[in-house]
């Protein structure tokens, strides 16, 4: 059984179940799930997404389908674990400022 990674970029947590097992998708977090779960919950690799939108309650009528698809797009599903792109701290390349105390422990006043 292969697994996929689902990232919730929506503004709400999502909870659903598949085969009597509960799955939680917290906002901003990536969760590893079996591919079958992603197919059922998010219509991953499924052409007709309308049954999923209806089951989730994101589209109650045909008029609601575009809005439901926008919500569905906020969940990204990938076969590889996404990496967080963050750069090194800018402090690493900076030299620390000199201490305010000099000349035998006297505090120097800052220039205005």
N, C-alpha and C positions, 0 to 999 in steps of 0.2 A: 504494500500500500504506500503510495507516494504522498508526500506532504507538501503543503504550500504555506506561504506566509501572508497573513492578512493584517493590514495596517488600517486602523480606524482614524480617518481624517475628518470625520463628521463632528458636530458639536455635542453629540449625545453618545452615551454608552449603548451598546447593543448586546442583548442576550437572546440566544436562540438555542434550540436543541435539535439533535439529529441522532436517530437510533437510541433514544432514551438517555442520551448524554447531553448535559448542559454545556454550552460554550459561551464565554463572555469575551466581548471585544471592547475594552476600555478605550476612551478617547486618547489618541496620540500614541498608543502602544501597538506593537506588532505581536501577533499571536500565531503560533504554528499549529495548523490543523490538517487533518487528512483532506486530500483533494475532493473526496465525495462531499465533505461538509461544505467546502467552498462552493461547490456546484449547487448544492441545495440552498444554502443561506444567501449566496451572492450571485447566483446564476453564472458562475465562473465557467467559461468555455461552453456556454449554452446560448443558442441563437435567440430563442424567444424568452425574453426577460419578464414579460408581463405576468406570468403565474407567480414568479418570485415577488414582484412588486405588490401584487394583490395579497399574497400570503403575509408579507411583512406589514401590510396596511399602508404602504406608501402610495398606492394608487387604488382608489375605491371605484373610480369611473375612468373611462377612456380619456377624459379631459385631464385627469391627474397624472397620466403616464409620463409626460415630459418632466414634471417636478419629481416624480418618483425616480426617474433615471438620473436626475441630478444628485439625488441622495445616494443612489447606488454607486455613482462615480466617486463618491467620497471615500469609498473603501477600496484600497489598492490591494490586489492579489498578485503575488509573484512566486516563481518557483525557487528563487534564491532569497536568502535573508537580506533585507535591505541594510545598507550601512549608513550610519549617521554621518553626514558631512559636517565635520567641525574642524576648525583650524586650531593650531596650537595657541595657547594663551599669548597675547601680545606682550605680557610681562616678561616672558622668557628672553626676549631680545633687548630689554631695557636695562639700563644700569640704575641701581637704587639711588634715590636722592640722598644727599649728605644729611647727617643728623643735625637737628636744630641746636644741639649743645656742642660748644667748642671752647677752646681756651680754658681748660680746667673746669668744665662743668657749667660755665656761665651760658645762659640762654641768650642767643642773639635775636634781636628784633627783626621781623621781616620788613623788607622795603616795600613801601606802598606802591 
